[in-house]
């Protein structure tokens, strides 16, 4: 695996964990039921939190960054 792909993959994984923790934090702030959903089904919590205009921009920036780094890692293979 080329170094660029390896670094991009690591960035993608780290940002994925950051996004998941952020989802859990925001979901538990809304309600404990939503927090459990974020723990077990993160995509569902992500879609639910996209309806919140206050946090939509931050969530989308993290998500697009993950997609970008994942794409770089996939193209460099």
N, C-alpha and C positions, 0 to 999 in steps of 0.2 A: 504494500500500500504506500503510495507516494506521501511525502510529508504534508503536502497541502491537504490531501484528503483526510489524513489522520487528524490534523489540527481542526479542520472543519467539522469532522465527526465529533470530536471532543467538545467543541463549542456548541454544537447542536444538542448533545446530551446534557451539558451543563444548563443551557437555556431551557431545555425541556423540564429539568428538575426545578429550575427557578419558576417557570410558568406554573407547574403543578403545585408548588408550595404557595404561590400567590393565589391560585384558584382556591386552595383549601382555606387560606386566611380570609379571603373575601367571602367565601361561602359560609364559613362559620360566623362571620360578622352579620350576615343576613339572618340565618337561622341554623339550628343544629341539624335539622333534617337535610338542609341543603349542603351542610358540611360533610355529612355522611355520603351524600351523592357525589361530592367532589373527591372523596377518598376512593370510592368504589367505581364510579363512572365519570372520570374527568372530562370526556368529550361532552357529555350531557350538561355538566356544570358550566363548561366553557360556553356552550350555546346559550344557556340560560343567562349567564353574566354578560353576554354580548348585548342583551337588551338594555342593560344599564348604561346610559350615556356617560356617566361619570368615569367609568373604568374601561370603556370600550377601546379607547385609543391605546392605552398601555397594554391591554391584552392583545390587540392586533399587532402592535409593534413586536412584542415577544414572539407571537405566532409566525409572523412573516420572517423574522430573523431565523427562527428554527428551520423554516422551509428553505430559506436561502442557503444556510450552512449545510443542510442535508443535500440540497441539489449540487452544491459544489463538491461535496464528498462523493456523491454518486457519479458525477461527471469525470472526476479525476481517477476513478478506479480504472 
